[in-house]
Each structure stands twice: as structure tokens, then as C-alpha cells.
Amino acid sequence: MASGNWTYNNHPPEAHQSFIKCATNFYCSVITVQQYMKKFKKDCNGDGKVNCDDFAAIHALGPDLCHTPWPKRYKQDFELIDEPVSIRCINCLCQAATACNLKGICRGELCGPFGITKNYWLEANSPTVHRVASTDPAAFETCMGSAFCNYFVLQRYMEKYKKDCNGDGKIDCDDFAAILRLGPEKCDGELPENYQDRYDYCQALVQD
């Protein structure tokens, strides 16, 4: 409610299960979090800036207690999922690849919100969710249906293949975007125009 009562498919906020429908829809959840952070953003850790660390604290503890210690497991999971690709970058890779589309899970060989192939998943050591064995025939599609599992595939793949694709002397989200779309061997090539446009638009929105 504090985020402005965003809903999915134009359901009125007071309608039965409007909250559940939004909370279980990736896009609606993202918009809700964005609006909440826009309303309550603050420098929780006193480092003079408002960034993802502060947003994570607000998300876990609320704006009034965000200066207090994080729950241990939450802190561990946050640190794990933020390396080597930051959460901000993950959001833009998702937008660039599919506009964060989870519907249908797979579109040809490309699956999940990042447009991941089965070979990409295998290269990332085949992470799974819901205790599904990586050898299970349904393991790949089960992973692709989970936003959390997609994040782990992306992180593991980028940890394995991260490189300075554009030769600017650093490895950052621009390089990860190129690796995701073109692969590590051809990441110095030109990105498809629609992919590049969506990525650039997202980057412009999320700058600190």
C-alpha cells in the first residue's frame, strides 16, 4: 500500500487477491519495489549516498530501522547475488534481453527473463530450485521458471567468463550485457539495435 497500490492487469486495488496477483507477477513486483524505494529512499548506512545497499536495508528492515544490522541470512544472500553482477545491472540485462518477460518461460531456445539457452545453463554448472536434481529432464525449464534461479545462472556464467569486451580497461555492466547477448568469444561485436536501446534506456534510469 505504501508504494501506491500497483496492480496486475488493471485489477482494482481493493479486488480480491489483487495483492497476491501483483506479488506473484515479476513486472508488478518490480514496479512496486521501485515506487516504494522512490518514496522512502534514504542514506541508511551513513556513507553519504543512497545506493543499492540502502535499498536492500530498506527492503529488509523498513525505512525506520534500515540503519540496524541486517538479518544474517539476508546479508549472505545479498552479497552472493550481487557479485560479480550488481542487482542494478541484473535489472538492465533483464530489460535488454526480454523486457523481463517470464511468460511462457521459453521462446524457442531462449528461456527465462535473460534469454538463457540450455548450454548457457550447463556452462553455469546447472543450478536448480525446489530440490530438483540437475540431471532431471525438467531441471532446466524449472530453473528458467524461477527468477532466483535465473539470477544464479547469470552470476555463475559471468563469474566464469567475465572480461573487458569493449576495451575500456574495466569490467562492468556494459561488458556483461555484451557477454549475455553475444557470448564471451564475440562480445566485442555490435549488439542488436533493440537490445542496445533497451539496455541504454534502463541504464539511464538507474544511475545513482
C-alpha positions as a printed NumPy array, in Angstrom:
array([[  0.   ,   0.   ,   0.   ],
       [  2.852,   2.377,   0.792],
       [  4.06 ,   2.025,  -2.797],
       [  0.775,   3.287,  -4.245],
       [ -1.231,   0.06 ,  -4.672],
       [  0.147,  -1.103,  -8.032],
       [ -1.86 ,  -3.963,  -9.519],
       [ -1.549,  -6.511, -12.306],
       [ -3.74 ,  -6.43 , -15.451],
       [ -5.619,  -3.365, -14.151],
       [ -7.187,  -5.171, -11.187],
       [ -8.602,  -2.56 ,  -8.784],
       [ -6.503,  -2.453,  -5.565],
       [ -9.493,  -3.483,  -3.445],
       [-10.3  ,  -6.517,  -5.629],
       [ -9.941,  -9.984,  -4.117],
       [ -6.352, -11.272,  -4.377],
       [ -5.043,  -8.082,  -6.056],
       [ -2.04 ,  -8.116,  -3.734],
       [ -1.283, -11.791,  -4.425],
       [ -1.637, -11.318,  -8.184],
       [  0.827,  -8.415,  -8.102],
       [  3.27 , -10.074,  -5.701],
       [  3.498, -13.173,  -7.894],
       [  3.947, -11.207, -11.138],
       [  7.557, -10.222, -11.834],
       [  6.81 ,  -6.903, -13.544],
       [  4.243,  -5.763, -10.975],
       [  6.601,  -6.714,  -8.141],
       [  9.427,  -4.698,  -9.689],
       [  7.215,  -1.626, -10.122],
       [  6.001,  -1.933,  -6.525],
       [  9.548,  -2.085,  -5.166],
       [ 10.637,   0.81 ,  -7.381],
       [  7.788,   3.005,  -6.187],
       [  8.364,   2.087,  -2.546],
       [ 12.054,   2.946,  -2.784],
       [ 11.29 ,   6.194,  -4.577],
       [  9.034,   7.155,  -1.672],
       [ 11.268,   6.057,   1.213],
       [ 14.834,   6.219,  -0.141],
       [ 17.408,   7.422,   2.388],
       [ 21.058,   7.016,   3.374],
       [ 20.7  ,   4.146,   5.837],
       [ 24.384,   3.385,   6.415],
       [ 25.579,   6.988,   6.643],
       [ 28.091,   6.8  ,   3.786],
       [ 26.814,   9.995,   2.193],
       [ 24.993,   8.399,  -0.742],
       [ 21.836,   6.439,  -1.449],
       [ 22.539,   3.243,  -3.369],
       [ 21.652,  -0.439,  -3.578],
       [ 22.982,  -1.177,  -0.075],
       [ 20.479,   1.305,   1.339],
       [ 17.629,  -0.057,  -0.782],
       [ 18.406,  -3.596,   0.407],
       [ 18.319,  -2.413,   4.022],
       [ 15.008,  -0.603,   3.485],
       [ 13.559,  -3.699,   1.82 ],
       [ 14.564,  -5.989,   4.699],
       [ 14.081,  -3.708,   7.689],
       [ 11.831,  -0.857,   6.589],
       [ 12.805,   2.811,   6.286],
       [ 12.667,   3.471,  10.035],
       [ 15.007,   0.623,  11.026],
       [ 17.21 ,   0.412,   7.925],
       [ 20.233,   1.639,   9.927],
       [ 20.167,  -1.501,  12.105],
       [ 22.06 ,  -4.773,  11.385],
       [ 20.698,  -6.942,   8.591],
       [ 19.403, -10.473,   9.247],
       [ 22.39 , -12.802,   8.779],
       [ 20.864, -14.952,   6.017],
       [ 19.575, -11.903,   4.136],
       [ 23.04 , -10.336,   4.198],
       [ 24.646, -13.558,   2.954],
       [ 22.149, -13.921,   0.104],
       [ 22.501, -10.256,  -0.88 ],
       [ 26.287, -10.479,  -1.041],
       [ 26.089, -13.708,  -3.027],
       [ 23.641, -12.407,  -5.625],
       [ 25.382,  -9.036,  -6.066],
       [ 28.679, -10.484,  -7.358],
       [ 30.063, -10.208,  -9.94 ],
       [ 26.939,  -8.63 , -11.471],
       [ 25.214,  -5.954,  -9.395],
       [ 21.475,  -6.098,  -8.839],
       [ 21.141,  -2.834, -10.77 ],
       [ 22.941,  -4.396, -13.726],
       [ 20.869,  -7.571, -13.494],
       [ 17.725,  -5.497, -13.878],
       [ 19.048,  -3.841, -17.039],
       [ 20.199,  -7.148, -18.544],
       [ 16.719,  -8.495, -17.945],
       [ 15.148,  -5.438, -19.582],
       [ 17.514,  -5.608, -22.555],
       [ 17.032,  -9.322, -23.174],
       [ 13.258,  -9.755, -22.878],
       [ 11.809,  -6.683, -21.116],
       [ 11.844,  -9.005, -18.058],
       [  9.331, -11.38 , -19.636],
       [  8.63 , -14.554, -17.635],
       [  5.563, -15.572, -19.625],
       [  5.854, -18.911, -21.371],
       [  9.329, -19.436, -19.866],
       [ 10.914, -20.376, -23.224],
       [ 10.746, -18.723, -26.632],
       [ 12.437, -21.194, -28.914],
       [ 15.908, -21.899, -27.494],
       [ 15.919, -18.728, -25.378],
       [ 14.409, -19.07 , -21.93 ],
       [ 13.662, -17.02 , -18.853],
       [ 13.878, -13.244, -18.416],
       [ 17.509, -13.161, -19.609],
       [ 17.041, -15.239, -22.757],
       [ 19.264, -18.056, -21.49 ],
       [ 19.949, -21.204, -23.529],
       [ 20.318, -24.689, -22.095],
       [ 24.013, -24.676, -22.975],
       [ 24.419, -21.394, -21.073],
       [ 22.773, -23.062, -18.05 ],
       [ 25.091, -26.068, -18.361],
       [ 28.14 , -23.783, -18.528],
       [ 26.932, -22.204, -15.264],
       [ 27.01 , -25.649, -13.573],
       [ 23.275, -26.277, -13.898],
       [ 21.791, -24.606, -10.802],
       [ 18.324, -25.781,  -9.774],
       [ 15.497, -24.884,  -7.402],
       [ 12.84 , -26.789,  -5.432],
       [ 15.344, -29.604,  -4.78 ],
       [ 15.137, -30.724,  -8.401],
       [ 18.261, -32.669,  -9.369],
       [ 20.327, -31.086, -12.141],
       [ 20.075, -34.401, -14.013],
       [ 16.27 , -34.295, -14.015],
       [ 14.918, -33.77 , -17.575],
       [ 12.805, -30.886, -16.271],
       [ 15.639, -29.205, -14.335],
       [ 16.458, -26.559, -16.941],
       [ 12.883, -25.399, -17.502],
       [ 12.212, -25.493, -13.752],
       [ 15.168, -23.18 , -13.228],
       [ 14.068, -20.878, -16.016],
       [ 10.671, -20.51 , -14.35 ],
       [ 12.324, -19.134, -11.206],
       [ 13.637, -15.553, -11.157],
       [ 16.01 , -16.505,  -8.324],
       [ 17.475, -19.445, -10.261],
       [ 17.93 , -17.247, -13.331],
       [ 19.949, -14.829, -11.202],
       [ 22.269, -17.623, -10.087],
       [ 22.764, -18.859, -13.65 ],
       [ 23.7  , -15.346, -14.731],
       [ 26.087, -14.79 , -11.817],
       [ 27.864, -18.11 , -12.247],
       [ 28.189, -17.664, -16.002],
       [ 29.583, -14.145, -15.689],
       [ 31.969, -15.193, -12.932],
       [ 33.312, -17.835, -15.316],
       [ 33.509, -15.709, -18.473],
       [ 33.787, -12.07 , -17.329],
       [ 36.141,  -9.986, -19.472],
       [ 36.672,  -6.461, -20.753],
       [ 34.74 ,  -6.736, -24.008],
       [ 34.847,  -3.078, -25.066],
       [ 38.487,  -2.425, -24.131],
       [ 37.807,   0.439, -21.73 ],
       [ 40.054,  -1.027, -19.04 ],
       [ 37.303,  -2.224, -16.696],
       [ 34.715,  -4.976, -16.436],
       [ 31.252,  -3.575, -15.847],
       [ 27.612,  -3.932, -16.864],
       [ 28.35 ,  -2.92 , -20.469],
       [ 30.592,  -5.972, -20.75 ],
       [ 28.073,  -8.271, -19.073],
       [ 25.387,  -7.058, -21.494],
       [ 27.626,  -7.939, -24.43 ],
       [ 28.564, -11.347, -22.996],
       [ 24.912, -12.186, -22.338],
       [ 23.824, -11.42 , -25.903],
       [ 26.896, -12.263, -27.981],
       [ 28.79 , -14.775, -25.843],
       [ 32.278, -14.336, -24.359],
       [ 34.114, -15.061, -27.609],
       [ 32.25 , -12.448, -29.68 ],
       [ 31.386,  -9.883, -27.017],
       [ 33.434,  -7.191, -28.754],
       [ 30.864,  -7.198, -31.573],
       [ 27.887,  -4.923, -32.149],
       [ 24.733,  -5.552, -30.147],
       [ 21.327,  -5.801, -31.891],
       [ 19.727,  -2.357, -32.002],
       [ 16.618,  -3.193, -29.963],
       [ 18.726,  -4.914, -27.287],
       [ 21.12 ,  -1.965, -27.111],
       [ 18.266,   0.553, -26.954],
       [ 16.514,  -1.225, -24.08 ],
       [ 19.785,  -1.575, -22.206],
       [ 20.732,   2.091, -22.662],
       [ 17.274,   3.249, -21.589],
       [ 17.428,   1.165, -18.414],
       [ 20.95 ,   2.352, -17.586],
       [ 19.822,   5.963, -17.914],
       [ 17.026,   5.324, -15.405],
       [ 19.055,   3.564, -12.72 ],
       [ 22.107,   5.781, -12.46 ],
       [ 22.824,   6.904,  -8.892]])
